[in-house]
Amino acid sequence: MADEEDDIILSELPDDELTLQMHDDLYDGLKEEIEEAVGILLERGWTPYDILTKALVAGMTVVGNDFRDGILFVPEVLLAANAMKGGMAILKPLLVETGAPRMGKMVIGTVKGDIHDIGKNLVSMMMEGAGFEVLDLGINNSVDAYLEALESEQPDILGMSALLTTTMPYMKVVIDTLIEQGKRDDYIVLVGGAPLNEEFGKAIGADAYCRDAAVAVETAKEFVARKHNQMATG
């Protein structure tokens, strides 16, 4: 009975079963099913924020955990993230209209001289999946490109990625420039990429080194929560 799964009619499922089905469909990277289910929940009067958090973010959390634990691999995570994007495309304009709370905002890009972007793209997608607003600057970013984006977007987090040992030091150039301009403490700086490690992250003055996308999401959540708490108590 291999076709039984295909016979599920999403519109006939009660809300709790539909959200669980969405978790499964996200895990399997089924974009059309996610888009259909988002539409059904909206018709049933769900708020965009509840759909985002209870259906999409909750589903991507499972994907992120299994990626971290080596159960899922990059191709599967990219499929899941693409399905998530399908749902997000419907929800984004509605979330803006309703002024829904967001986790935080991130500017991310691969550093100057480096054109690798699979890891960065994965972090962008997973961060969006966790409810963050993300501006992805793409590859080969100069100090000026980062600074312009930070100025115009005023994010909570700056993310920098590098896959080459020759481009890694450029991260320090960006951080040093922020220090010179007195802006370093305005942002949480997260760095990642295959040749990096924790020691390197500390040495260049980053807040944290993130070994993969799942860790990046967890780290970002921790730092943003801490920042909000400091602001509340300060």
Secondary structure, DSSP 8 states (H G I E B T S, - for coil): -GGGGGG--GGGS-HHHHHHHHHHHHHTT-HHHHHHHHHHHHHTT--HHHIIIIIIIHHHHHHHHHHHTTSS-HHHHHHHHHHHHHHHHHHHHHHHHHT---SEEEEEEEBTT----HHHHHHHHHHHHTTEEEEE--SSB-HHHHHHHHHHH--SEEEEE--STTTTTHHHHHHHHHHHTT-GGGSEEEEE-TT--HHHHHHHT-SEE-SSHHHHHHHHHHHHHHHHHHHHH-
